[in-house]
Amino acid sequence: MNKKKIALVVALLAVIPFLLPERGRIPVQGASARDWNKQSFWYEPWGQSGVHKGIDIFAPAGRPVVAPVYGTVVYRGQMGIGGNVVAVLGPKWRIHYFAHLRSSSVRPLQIVTAGDALGTVGTSGNAAGKAPHLHYAILQVIPRVWKATGQTQGWKRMFFVDPGEVIA
């Protein structure tokens, strides 16, 4: 294969995920839009992280957490203040991040479809002693520079998507 063909294949692999539809669903089984504060995305001040880069969906401990989109599990494990976490690479080169899980039921490189079980709602990480909830964030692998602001940590905003907009 010549260099032009290789470049074309690489370009297509980079572009195709942007063309795929992203029809998100609420990632907590049985939850509705009433189970999170729509204004909590990028809220400050917010504990150790300074700015809240996702939404917290409140639900009873043990309630199933499901994939909101199709994708590939890229991480499962412990991550500091997030506790037990799972990360799924989905359409549009977005990483869907699920934190404070009680348990997880997937493994890295597993392919998931919307609605597949990822784990259960819990209070791991810095949610210990607080109401059980799922912290759900979406990170944009390819930055959207026009989203950067002068706010606290505003430059990071180009890497985050409001999950409420994806699952609404």
Backbone as JSON, one array per atom type, in Angstrom:
{
  "sequence": "MNKKKIALVVALLAVIPFLLPERGRIPVQGASARDWNKQSFWYEPWGQSGVHKGIDIFAPAGRPVVAPVYGTVVYRGQMGIGGNVVAVLGPKWRIHYFAHLRSSSVRPLQIVTAGDALGTVGTSGNAAGKAPHLHYAILQVIPRVWKATGQTQGWKRMFFVDPGEVIA",
  "N": [[0.85, -1.17, 0.0], [0.6, 2.19, -0.87], [1.85, 5.42, 0.31], [-0.11, 7.42, 0.05], [-2.51, 6.0, 0.07], [-2.41, 4.88, 2.62], [-2.49, 7.22, 4.16], [-5.05, 8.09, 3.47], [-6.66, 6.03, 4.54], [-6.06, 6.33, 7.3], [-7.03, 8.93, 7.69], [-9.76, 8.51, 7.16], [-10.38, 6.76, 9.27], [-10.09, 8.5, 11.37], [-12.07, 10.39, 10.88], [-14.56, 9.08, 10.54], [-15.76, 8.35, 13.13], [-16.83, 10.84, 13.87], [-18.94, 11.1, 12.19], [-20.74, 9.2, 12.91], [-23.88, 8.55, 14.48], [-24.89, 9.91, 17.66], [-26.84, 9.04, 19.95], [-27.66, 9.57, 22.9], [-28.56, 8.07, 26.06], [-30.05, 8.16, 29.33], [-27.76, 7.2, 31.75], [-28.39, 5.71, 34.05], [-30.35, 3.16, 35.12], [-33.83, 3.45, 35.05], [-33.78, 6.1, 35.84], [-34.6, 9.62, 35.52], [-34.7, 12.89, 33.96], [-35.19, 14.42, 36.17], [-33.57, 13.52, 38.15], [-31.07, 14.7, 38.37], [-29.25, 17.78, 38.73], [-29.57, 20.15, 36.38], [-27.97, 22.38, 36.18], [-25.57, 21.77, 37.27], [-23.37, 21.06, 35.78], [-20.18, 22.17, 35.11], [-20.15, 23.69, 37.37], [-19.06, 25.87, 39.97], [-17.79, 26.9, 43.18], [-16.37, 23.61, 43.54], [-15.64, 21.27, 45.58], [-12.69, 19.21, 45.84], [-11.96, 19.18, 43.15], [-12.47, 21.7, 42.18], [-14.03, 22.66, 39.96], [-17.08, 21.39, 38.78], [-17.16, 18.91, 36.53], [-19.06, 17.4, 35.26], [-22.19, 15.66, 35.58], [-24.2, 14.74, 38.39], [-26.03, 11.94, 38.9], [-28.56, 11.0, 40.85], [-29.45, 8.09, 42.64], [-30.69, 5.01, 44.08], [-28.28, 3.06, 45.91], [-26.65, 0.44, 44.21], [-28.32, 0.38, 42.01], [-28.6, -0.35, 38.53], [-26.07, 0.79, 36.29], [-25.93, 1.87, 33.03], [-24.7, 1.68, 29.65], [-24.74, 4.71, 27.92], [-24.37, 5.13, 25.25], [-23.13, 3.43, 22.3], [-19.93, 1.77, 22.22], [-16.45, 1.32, 23.14], [-15.03, -0.16, 25.96], [-12.56, 1.5, 27.63], [-11.28, 1.77, 29.99], [-11.29, 0.41, 33.26], [-11.44, 0.51, 36.67], [-9.75, 1.79, 39.61], [-9.73, 5.24, 40.41], [-8.58, 7.68, 41.99], [-10.34, 10.42, 43.31], [-12.63, 9.69, 42.0], [-13.12, 7.07, 42.62], [-14.34, 3.82, 42.1], [-14.31, 3.39, 38.71], [-15.46, 3.54, 35.28], [-14.64, 3.85, 31.87], [-15.75, 4.68, 28.65], [-15.1, 4.69, 25.24], [-16.79, 6.38, 22.89], [-19.01, 7.37, 20.14], [-17.95, 10.13, 18.03], [-15.42, 10.51, 19.06], [-15.53, 10.66, 21.85], [-15.1, 10.3, 25.33], [-16.87, 8.58, 27.65], [-17.38, 8.88, 30.98], [-17.74, 7.24, 34.03], [-18.27, 7.45, 37.41], [-17.77, 6.74, 40.97], [-18.83, 4.23, 41.29], [-20.36, 1.33, 42.72], [-19.87, -1.23, 41.94], [-18.43, -2.8, 39.0], [-19.12, -4.22, 35.81], [-17.85, -4.78, 33.46], [-15.1, -5.2, 31.13], [-11.85, -4.01, 30.1], [-11.55, -3.12, 26.66], [-13.88, -4.31, 25.93], [-16.73, -4.38, 23.86], [-19.57, -2.34, 23.92], [-23.09, -1.77, 23.76], [-25.69, 0.72, 23.61], [-27.45, 0.73, 26.59], [-26.38, -1.6, 27.65], [-25.21, -3.22, 30.61], [-22.98, -1.62, 32.82], [-22.17, -1.39, 35.42], [-22.86, -0.66, 38.88], [-24.63, 1.85, 40.77], [-23.02, 3.75, 43.31], [-21.0, 4.75, 46.15], [-18.27, 5.24, 46.02], [-14.83, 6.45, 46.15], [-14.51, 10.0, 46.5], [-17.14, 10.24, 47.15], [-17.86, 8.83, 49.31], [-19.81, 8.35, 52.17], [-21.72, 10.12, 51.31], [-24.8, 10.81, 49.52], [-25.82, 8.09, 47.46], [-24.78, 8.08, 44.09], [-24.27, 8.52, 40.55], [-21.5, 9.83, 39.03], [-21.3, 11.4, 36.05], [-19.48, 12.11, 33.25], [-18.41, 13.61, 30.18], [-15.77, 13.48, 28.03], [-14.08, 15.22, 25.52], [-12.06, 14.03, 23.07], [-10.84, 15.25, 20.88], [-10.13, 18.52, 21.09], [-12.46, 21.23, 21.47], [-11.81, 24.17, 20.75], [-13.16, 26.62, 20.77], [-14.83, 26.49, 22.92], [-13.43, 27.12, 25.2], [-13.06, 29.2, 28.08], [-12.81, 32.18, 30.17], [-13.24, 31.47, 32.74], [-12.68, 29.86, 35.99], [-10.45, 27.28, 35.52], [-11.22, 27.36, 32.9], [-9.98, 26.88, 30.42], [-9.98, 24.15, 30.26], [-12.5, 23.52, 29.56], [-12.83, 23.12, 26.87], [-12.42, 20.47, 26.5], [-14.55, 19.12, 27.56], [-17.92, 17.97, 27.52], [-21.27, 18.86, 28.06], [-23.03, 16.49, 29.73], [-25.78, 16.44, 30.09], [-26.82, 17.58, 27.79], [-26.33, 15.64, 25.88], [-27.79, 13.43, 26.71], [-30.35, 14.36, 26.91]],
  "CA": [[0.0, 0.0, 0.0], [1.43, 3.39, -0.93], [1.67, 6.4, 1.38], [-1.38, 8.14, -0.12], [-3.59, 5.12, 0.52], [-2.3, 4.79, 4.08], [-2.97, 8.5, 4.68], [-6.49, 8.11, 3.29], [-7.23, 5.11, 5.53], [-5.92, 6.97, 8.61], [-7.97, 10.06, 7.7], [-11.12, 7.97, 7.28], [-10.55, 6.24, 10.62], [-10.21, 9.65, 12.27], [-13.28, 11.16, 10.58], [-15.78, 8.27, 10.62], [-16.46, 8.48, 14.41], [-17.58, 12.09, 13.92], [-20.13, 10.96, 11.34], [-21.66, 8.25, 13.52], [-24.86, 9.21, 15.35], [-24.72, 9.78, 19.11], [-28.15, 9.18, 20.58], [-27.43, 9.17, 24.28], [-29.67, 7.79, 26.97], [-29.66, 8.34, 30.71], [-26.98, 6.0, 32.08], [-28.83, 5.02, 35.27], [-31.62, 2.49, 34.83], [-34.99, 3.97, 35.75], [-33.64, 7.52, 36.19], [-35.14, 10.6, 34.59], [-34.02, 14.19, 34.03], [-35.43, 14.99, 37.51], [-32.62, 12.93, 39.09], [-29.84, 15.48, 38.43], [-29.39, 19.23, 38.61], [-29.09, 20.52, 35.05], [-27.01, 23.48, 36.28], [-24.38, 21.33, 38.0], [-22.22, 20.95, 34.88], [-19.23, 23.27, 35.18], [-20.48, 24.5, 38.54], [-17.93, 26.11, 40.88], [-16.69, 26.0, 43.54], [-16.78, 22.21, 43.67], [-14.73, 20.38, 46.3], [-11.27, 19.06, 45.47], [-11.71, 19.41, 41.73], [-12.64, 23.12, 41.89], [-15.15, 22.84, 39.03], [-17.77, 20.12, 38.54], [-17.03, 18.71, 35.09], [-20.05, 16.43, 34.81], [-23.44, 15.74, 36.33], [-24.4, 13.66, 39.35], [-27.37, 11.37, 38.77], [-28.84, 10.37, 42.14], [-30.24, 6.86, 42.56], [-30.33, 4.11, 45.18], [-27.06, 2.25, 45.75], [-26.91, -0.85, 43.58], [-29.12, 0.53, 40.79], [-27.73, -0.57, 37.37], [-25.54, 1.85, 35.43], [-25.92, 1.31, 31.68], [-24.02, 2.48, 28.63], [-25.66, 5.64, 27.26], [-24.07, 5.06, 23.82], [-22.28, 2.28, 21.98], [-18.52, 2.12, 22.24], [-15.47, 0.35, 23.63], [-14.54, 0.13, 27.31], [-11.12, 1.77, 27.55], [-10.72, 1.71, 31.35], [-12.09, -0.03, 34.39], [-10.56, 0.41, 37.83], [-9.78, 2.83, 40.63], [-9.18, 6.5, 39.94], [-8.6, 8.76, 42.97], [-11.6, 10.9, 43.86], [-13.73, 9.03, 41.31], [-13.34, 5.73, 43.17], [-14.48, 2.79, 41.06], [-14.73, 4.07, 37.49], [-15.45, 2.9, 33.96], [-14.6, 4.83, 30.77], [-16.13, 4.09, 27.37], [-14.87, 5.53, 24.07], [-18.0, 6.29, 22.06], [-19.01, 8.14, 18.89], [-17.41, 11.48, 18.01], [-14.18, 10.5, 19.83], [-15.85, 11.12, 23.2], [-14.96, 9.31, 26.4], [-17.95, 8.66, 28.64], [-16.73, 8.55, 32.26], [-18.71, 6.9, 35.06], [-17.51, 7.38, 38.66], [-18.39, 6.42, 42.26], [-19.54, 2.97, 41.15], [-20.23, 0.3, 43.77], [-19.24, -2.35, 41.24], [-18.44, -2.71, 37.55], [-19.34, -5.54, 35.22], [-17.25, -4.82, 32.12], [-13.64, -5.32, 31.11], [-11.26, -3.2, 29.04], [-11.68, -3.52, 25.25], [-15.21, -4.89, 25.67], [-17.63, -3.54, 23.06], [-20.88, -2.23, 24.55], [-24.12, -1.03, 23.03], [-26.52, 1.51, 24.51], [-28.3, -0.09, 27.44], [-25.62, -2.68, 28.27], [-24.81, -2.97, 31.99], [-21.59, -1.26, 33.07], [-21.91, -1.54, 36.85], [-23.96, -0.23, 39.74], [-24.49, 3.12, 41.48], [-22.43, 3.57, 44.62], [-20.46, 5.9, 46.87], [-16.82, 5.08, 46.11], [-14.06, 7.68, 45.96], [-14.87, 11.08, 47.42], [-18.59, 10.2, 47.42], [-18.06, 8.04, 50.53], [-20.57, 9.06, 53.18], [-22.69, 11.01, 50.67], [-25.9, 10.1, 48.87], [-25.37, 7.32, 46.29], [-25.02, 8.72, 42.8], [-23.32, 8.29, 39.46], [-20.92, 11.02, 38.41], [-21.2, 11.11, 34.62], [-18.82, 13.17, 32.5], [-18.05, 13.28, 28.79], [-14.55, 14.17, 27.62], [-13.89, 15.33, 24.08], [-10.66, 13.74, 22.77], [-10.41, 16.33, 19.99], [-10.64, 19.71, 21.78], [-13.28, 22.24, 20.79], [-11.15, 25.35, 21.3], [-14.12, 27.72, 20.91], [-15.53, 26.32, 24.19], [-12.6, 27.62, 26.3], [-13.56, 30.45, 28.66], [-11.96, 32.81, 31.16], [-13.63, 30.98, 34.06], [-11.75, 28.98, 36.66], [-10.19, 26.1, 34.7], [-11.98, 27.54, 31.66], [-9.29, 26.28, 29.27], [-10.32, 22.72, 30.23], [-13.87, 23.35, 29.06], [-12.8, 22.65, 25.48], [-12.32, 19.01, 26.52], [-15.71, 18.53, 28.22], [-19.25, 18.15, 26.92], [-22.32, 18.76, 29.06], [-23.74, 15.23, 29.52], [-27.22, 16.7, 30.01], [-27.17, 17.87, 26.4], [-26.23, 14.41, 25.09], [-28.81, 12.46, 27.1], [-31.67, 15.01, 26.99]],
  "C": [[0.9, 1.24, 0.0], [1.04, 4.39, 0.16], [0.34, 7.15, 1.27], [-2.55, 7.29, 0.37], [-3.59, 4.99, 2.04], [-2.84, 6.06, 4.72], [-4.49, 8.59, 4.57], [-7.19, 7.22, 4.32], [-7.18, 5.74, 6.92], [-6.92, 8.13, 8.73], [-9.41, 9.57, 7.87], [-11.39, 7.44, 8.69], [-10.71, 7.37, 11.63], [-11.54, 10.37, 12.1], [-14.56, 10.36, 10.82], [-16.47, 8.39, 11.99], [-17.25, 9.78, 14.56], [-18.89, 12.0, 13.14], [-21.17, 10.02, 11.96], [-22.62, 8.97, 14.45], [-24.57, 8.94, 16.83], [-26.07, 10.07, 19.75], [-28.03, 8.68, 22.01], [-28.71, 8.9, 25.05], [-29.16, 7.97, 28.38], [-28.98, 7.08, 31.19], [-27.31, 5.31, 33.41], [-30.22, 4.46, 34.99], [-32.74, 3.07, 35.69], [-34.9, 5.44, 36.13], [-34.29, 8.39, 35.12], [-34.38, 11.9, 34.77], [-34.23, 14.85, 35.4], [-34.38, 14.51, 38.52], [-31.24, 13.6, 39.09], [-30.16, 16.95, 38.25], [-28.77, 19.65, 37.28], [-28.05, 21.64, 35.08], [-25.72, 23.06, 36.98], [-23.16, 21.15, 37.09], [-21.45, 22.26, 34.89], [-19.58, 24.24, 36.32], [-19.22, 24.68, 39.38], [-18.41, 26.97, 42.04], [-17.21, 24.59, 43.8], [-15.67, 21.38, 44.28], [-13.3, 20.39, 45.82], [-11.0, 19.41, 44.02], [-11.89, 20.87, 41.32], [-13.85, 23.42, 41.03], [-15.76, 21.46, 38.78], [-17.88, 19.9, 37.04], [-17.99, 17.65, 34.54], [-21.35, 16.69, 35.53], [-23.5, 14.56, 37.28], [-25.85, 13.21, 39.25], [-27.63, 10.55, 40.03], [-29.79, 9.19, 41.96], [-29.85, 5.98, 43.74], [-29.06, 3.32, 44.87], [-27.44, 0.9, 45.15], [-27.74, -0.77, 42.32], [-28.18, 0.37, 39.59], [-27.34, 0.72, 36.64], [-25.39, 1.21, 34.06], [-25.21, 2.24, 30.72], [-25.03, 3.41, 27.96], [-25.52, 5.63, 25.74], [-23.31, 3.76, 23.56], [-20.82, 2.72, 22.02], [-17.66, 0.98, 22.76], [-15.01, 0.78, 25.02], [-13.02, 0.32, 27.21], [-10.46, 1.76, 28.93], [-11.76, 1.21, 32.32], [-11.13, -0.16, 35.57], [-10.78, 1.54, 38.81], [-9.14, 4.1, 40.08], [-9.42, 7.59, 40.98], [-9.97, 9.13, 43.49], [-12.81, 10.28, 43.18], [-14.05, 7.66, 41.87], [-13.34, 4.69, 42.07], [-15.04, 3.47, 39.81], [-14.69, 3.15, 36.28], [-15.41, 4.04, 32.94], [-14.87, 4.1, 29.46], [-15.86, 5.1, 26.26], [-16.04, 5.32, 23.12], [-17.87, 7.1, 20.79], [-18.42, 9.54, 19.11], [-16.13, 11.63, 18.83], [-14.42, 11.06, 21.23], [-15.71, 9.98, 24.19], [-16.05, 9.58, 27.43], [-17.4, 8.06, 29.94], [-17.78, 8.39, 33.34], [-17.95, 6.67, 36.37], [-18.41, 7.11, 39.86], [-19.18, 5.11, 42.21], [-19.34, 2.08, 42.39], [-19.49, -0.89, 43.17], [-19.26, -2.08, 39.75], [-18.5, -4.12, 36.97], [-18.78, -5.67, 33.81], [-15.74, -4.96, 32.25], [-13.09, -4.45, 29.99], [-11.32, -3.91, 27.68], [-13.0, -4.22, 24.94], [-16.03, -3.88, 24.87], [-18.99, -3.54, 23.76], [-21.83, -1.49, 23.61], [-24.96, -0.28, 24.06], [-27.45, 0.58, 25.27], [-27.59, -1.26, 28.1], [-25.19, -2.28, 29.68], [-23.32, -2.67, 32.07], [-21.21, -1.51, 34.52], [-23.12, -1.1, 37.64], [-23.61, 1.08, 40.45], [-23.92, 2.86, 42.87], [-21.97, 4.87, 45.25], [-18.95, 5.78, 47.01], [-16.12, 6.42, 45.86], [-14.48, 8.74, 46.96], [-16.38, 11.19, 47.64], [-18.89, 9.38, 48.67], [-18.77, 8.9, 51.57], [-21.61, 10.01, 52.62], [-23.8, 10.16, 50.04], [-25.37, 9.33, 47.66], [-25.72, 8.05, 45.0], [-23.98, 8.25, 41.79], [-22.81, 9.64, 39.01], [-20.69, 10.64, 36.96], [-20.6, 12.33, 33.91], [-18.51, 12.68, 31.1], [-16.86, 14.14, 28.41], [-14.41, 14.1, 26.11], [-12.41, 15.11, 23.78], [-10.07, 14.82, 21.87], [-10.98, 17.62, 20.59], [-11.45, 20.63, 20.87], [-12.82, 23.59, 21.36], [-12.1, 26.53, 21.53], [-14.91, 27.63, 22.23], [-14.72, 26.83, 25.39], [-13.14, 28.97, 26.76], [-12.52, 31.01, 29.63], [-12.29, 32.39, 32.58], [-12.48, 30.23, 34.72], [-11.65, 27.69, 35.84], [-10.9, 26.16, 33.34], [-11.32, 26.95, 30.43], [-9.64, 24.8, 29.14], [-11.69, 22.48, 29.6], [-13.89, 22.85, 27.62], [-12.73, 21.13, 25.38], [-13.56, 18.33, 27.12], [-17.0, 18.91, 27.49], [-20.26, 18.02, 28.05], [-23.12, 17.48, 28.82], [-25.25, 15.42, 29.4], [-27.68, 16.99, 28.6], [-27.17, 16.61, 25.55], [-27.38, 13.45, 25.43], [-30.22, 13.06, 27.21], [-32.57, 14.52, 25.88]]
}
